[in-house]
Amino acid sequence: MVTSSELACISTNTKPIGTRKATANGHCGVCGGAIRAGDLVDDMVFGASFSNHNELADEMADDKCGYCAAILSNTKFILNFSTCVYTKKEAFPFGKKINRAWFLINPPTPPFAITVQATKSQHVVWRAPVSLSKEVFYVQLGDNTLKIRHKFLMNAINTTTLLRDAYEKQLEDIAFKTKKKAKKTDRNKLRPLNYGEMKGQMLKLGQLQYWVKKLIKEGYVTEKDIASLKALNWGEAWALDTASTEGNAAPEKPDTLK
């Protein structure tokens, strides 16, 4: 089975490296991927600053595969290429919100891996699970692995649009009653759920925002209308904040990484 390290190397034209060739079939102690006799491998030795020993597939293994050796030795994978979408053919940046929104709504053809670096110089590429489906896929957000059920996310995006429309109707009603001009609002700032950040801060993530509760209280929407929001897991709640942008911040597919 393909690993995230292999996808990252293939999609960025990065060659596997090693200090020797494997003499027998085995597995990589870093990613757990298969190693075949004759493959380039390297010793399971890490720098003094390496702190992810508990996430290694097999710390007692003899070898790391050539793909992981390349990922761990090339600084581009903890700098410019750390927040990306990796496929078998291409790699794409995932840092801008409009680009993240595109891939969350339009996941690429499997297999693929999505990585987001949450802190400076953080190893995320080799730690990312490989997604084998568009219906259920994963995002490695720093130390957190997010599971995204695409149908649930899309239902929540539709609900967000409904809620924003209802909020604008509420403002129009207030303006009519007070005989004042209705307030203008940035729809993208109308987030129905408390939201996290790129750094993976999950405090109160997924809880309903006050403006949504007020819409329910005043009869503009019902509890049934927001059922799709309550069905989200915390990874999907994180994704919703990005994927529900519209207007000038509408999702946009980025160019491939060079």
Secondary structure, DSSP 4 states (H G I P E B T S, - for coil): ---HHHHHHHHTTPPP--SEE-SS-EE-TTT--EE-TT-EEEES---TT---GGGSS-TT-SEEEHHHHHHHH-GGGGTTTSSEEE-SS-EEE--SHHHHHHHHHS--SSSBEEEE--STT---TTTPPPB--SSEEEEEETTEEEEEEHHHHHHHHHHHHHHHHHHHHHHHHHHHHHTSPPPP--GGG--SB----TT---TTTTPBPHHHHHHHHTTSS-TGGGHHHHT--HHHHHHHHHHT--GGG---PPPPP-
